Amino acid sequence: MALATTYNVAGNREDLTDILTILEPEESPLTSLAKKTTASGTFHEWQVDDLDTVSFDGVNEGEDVSSWTNKAVNRTRLGNYVQKFRRTFMTSDIQQLTNTAGVPSEYAYAESKAVRELKRDLESAIASAQERQAEAGSGTPYLTRGLGQWLANGGSVAGAASSDVPAAFQCTASDTNAAPTEAQFNAVLESLYIANGLPSGQMTLVAGPTLKRNISRFTRADTSSNDSTYTVTQAAESKKVTLSVTLYDGDFGLVSIVPSIFNARTSGSSSTTAAALFGYLVDPDKIGLFVLKAQGVNELEDQGGGRRGYCDVIAGLACHNPKAHGYFEG
């Protein structure tokens, strides 16, 4: 007996809704933190200096001044290259005229998506450990040095510090424990305080997701000393348990903690390969983004196949003094 079914009837309509979702991380904390400045060339430079060691030897009565010191002797120029980031897109003429579910305009959708991807590219580059590179023809473009390489002090992510950064200005504060304790966390803050005094008074930790979770599980119990355990009592009527740490107030200043999955990435890697235990401890006053060309979108000539265009930005990372920052590398 013949039976009409869903698999042998040709006229069934498709049930396709106007819902289209993209679930990908897009927050860019380092780009947001960095102070924006305008660049006027491909190599952007700034200066660093430090103070001489303390001296309180005293001066004999009646002793004349017979020698002088050069207060500019330690002054050093640091610099970084810009990098050009670009995302392209094109929509065929027929596809642009086709009624697509959830997409009023295929070209507008492609443009919006390219802009979002460009933002992630820039964040990933400045949060990476890539070394700077000068343009040298085809296949060798300008590359900006990532924060991981600016702070390199022997860790596995970036290795040795770059040769152009004098020892006096290199990063001295880091931790390589997979799950740092509060004591180890404070040790990094203490190292920063000893190195530079934490003049801004507040740091920002751009933390990988696992590092962020580990910090939220800090306990103030310390069996090796007389420290006490803090107990927090929370009202039950709120029907809410707060177990997240977003602001750490320690002996050496405040630390704002924000999660990120773009730290220490390599080009082409996905969020599943993010360095979940890696974190940058950043002084926001000592990091910048210099922009040679602001982000923009350009539509190119339609040569008969459909609308096409690209978005781009030319920018680089300014680490005003590597000694001002630290990192965690689990």
N, C-alpha and C positions, 0 to 999 in steps of 0.2 A: 504494500500500500504506500503510495507516494505521500510524503510528509514534508511540509514547508518548515525549514529550520533556519536559524540565524546563519548557518554556514553554507546554505545553498540558495539563498535568496539574494539577488543582486541589488535590490533597491534600498537596503537598510542605510539609514543616515548615520554618520559618525557622531559620537557624543564627545566633542572637543570644547572645553570651556575656554573662557578668556582669562585664565589664570596662568601666569608665567613667573616662575620664581628662580632667583639666583641666590644660593646660599654659599657665600664665600666671605672670609674675613676681609674687612676693608679699612679698619681703623689704622691710622698712621701716627702713633704717638711721638716718634722722634721728629718727623717732619713738622708736627704741630708745635713741639717744644722749641725748635730752632728759631732763633731770631733771623728775620729775613732782611738781607741786604742786596744791593744791586752790584753786579760785577761788570767790569768794563773790558775784560780780556779773558783769555782762556785759562790763565794761571792767576789765581787769586791769592794774595799774600797778606799776612798780618805779623805783628811782632810780639815776642814774649821776653820777659826779663825776670830777674829774681833779686832778692836782697842778699847782701853779704852775711857771713856768719856773725853772731853777736860777739862783741869784744868789750870787756870792762877791766882792762889792765891798768887804767889810770894814766894820768899825765903828770910829770914832774912840774913842780912850781917853776915858772920862768922858762920852761922849755919852749923854744920857738918851733913853728911849723917848718919842717925841712923836706917833707915828702908828701906826695899826693896820690890819690887812687883814681883810676878811670871807672866811673860809675856806669859806663855804657859797655864795659868789657864783656858782660854776660848777655847782652841783648842779642836776640836771634830772630831771624825771619823764618817763619813757617809758611807753607803754601800748599795748595791743592788745585788739581785741574777740575774744570767743569766736565760734565758728561751730558751727551745728548740722548734723550729718551724719546722714543716715537712709537706710536701705535697707529696702524692703518686700518681702513675699513672700506668696503664697497658693496653696493647692492645692485643687482641687475635691474634693467629697465622693466622686465616683466614681473619680477618679484616685488618691485615697488608698487606695481599696479594691482597685485594680488591681495585679496582679503585674507589676512593672516590672523589667527586667533590670538588675542592678547597683545597684538602689536599694531597700533594704529598707523605707524609709519616705520617701515623696515630700516630706512636710512637713519631716522632719528634714534631708533633703538641701537643701531650699530655705533653711532657717534657717542651716545651716552655710555655704552659699555666700554668703548675704547678709552674714554676719559677716566673711568673708574680703574681700568687696568693700568693706565699710565701712573696714576697715583700710587698704586701698589708697587710698581716697578721702582719708583723713586725712593719710597720708604725702604724697600728691600736692599737697594744699593747702599744707602747711607748707613743702614744697620748691619751691613755685611763686613767681612774682613778682606775685601778685595783691595789690592794695592793700586795706587794711582798709576796712570799710564798716559804718556804723551802721544798725540796723533802721529802716526808714521806711515800713512798711506793706506791702501785697501787692506781690510782685515785687521787693522790696528787702530781703533778709534780712541779718542780721549776717554779715560776712565777716572772717576773720582775715588779717592781713597775713603773706604768705609770706616766707621767708628771703631770696629774691631781691630783694624790695623793701626789706627792712631793710638789705641790703648795697649797694643801688643807688648807683653813683657814676659814672654816665654811660655804662654799657654798653648794649647793644642789648636785653637781656632786660628790664630794668626801667627803664632811663633814669636820670633824675635822682633824687636822694635825696628822701625824704619831708620835707615842710616842718617837721614836728614834731621831727626829729632834728637837733640843733645840729651845726655843722661839726666841733666838737671831738670828737664821738663817732661820726662817720660812718666807714664802711669806707674804708681807704686802700690796701688790698692786693688787686690783681687783675691778671690777665693775659688778653689777648684773642687770643693766638696759637693757630692751629688745632692745632698740634702743638708744645707748649712743650718747649724743651730743658731739660736739667738746670739750666743756668745761669739760665734764665727761671723755672724752678720755684723755685730758691733765692732769686731776686730777690723773689718774693712772700713767702717765709718771712722774708727780711731786712726787708721792709717791715713785716711784723707785729711783728718783734722791735724795730724802731726805734719803732713806734707804742706798744707796750705791754709789751715785755720778755718776752712769752710766759710769764706767771707759772706756768701749769700744767705747762709743759715738754713737753707732748705734744699734738699736733693730730690730728684725724681728717679725711681727705679723702674725702668722699662723691662718688665720681667716676662720670661717665658711662662707658659701656663702652669707647668709643674713647679717651677720656682715660686710662682705666686701662691700656689696652694700650700707649699711647704712653709712659707712665711705666715700664712693664716693659721698654721698649726703650732706656731711658737708657744712654748710654755715658759713661764718665768721661774720654774723650779730649777735649782742648781744645787746638787748634792755636794759639790766640791767647795762650797763657800757658805756663808751665812745668809745668802739671799733668801727672800721669802717668796712663796707662791701667791700670785694674785688670784683671787677668786671673784668672778663676775656673776652677780645675781640679776636675772632678767625677769621682768614681770610676765607671769603666765598668761594674763588676759590678752596680751598682744598676739598670742598664738604664732609667734615668730621666734626663731632661733638665729642669732647673728653670729656667724663664725668666719667672717671675712675681715681681713686687715687691709685697709686702703690708705691709712696714714699711720706711720710708725714714729713715735716721739721718743727718741733715745737720748743718751748722754751727749751725743755729738750732733744734735740737730734733728729736724723733722725730715722724714722721707715719705714722699707721696708715691704710692705703688700703683702702677697701671700695667695691665697684661698686654702682651703682643706676641704674635706668632711669626714676625718677620726678622727677628734677631738671628744673626750669624747664618743666614741662608746663603746658598750658592745659586747662581743664575740657572733658572729652569726648574728649581725644586718646588715641590708642592707643600701645602700646609701640613701634610702628614709627615714630612721630613723636617719640620721646624725644630730648632734647638730649644726644646721645652724647658731645659734647666739653665739656659743662658739668660743673663740679665745685664743691662747697662745701668750703672749708678751715675746719673748725669747731674751736673750743675747747670741748670738751664741758662744761666748768664754766660756760660763759657762754651756755648755751642751755637753755630749759625748755619744758615743755608744761603749761599750767594747765588743769585739768579742772573744769568746772562740774557736769557729769553724766557719771559713768563709763559706759563701754560696757555696754549691757544689751540683752536681748531681751524683747519683750513680745508675748504672744499676745492677739489681740483676740477679741471675741465672734463665734462662728460664727452668721451670720444665715441659714443655710440652704444656702448655696452651697459651703461647705467651710471648712477651717481657714485662718486668715490671721494675719499678725503683722508686726512690724517690729523692726529693731535700730537703735539710735542712740547717739550720743555727742555731748557738747557740750564743746568744748575750743578752745584757741587757742595760738599760738606766742609765747613770750617770748624775744626776743633781748636778753639782759641788757646787752650793749654791742656795737653793730655794729663798733666799732673792733677787737674781739677776733678777728674772723673775716676770711676772704678768699674769693675765688672765681676760677675759671678759666672763661672764656667763649670757646670757640673758634669 
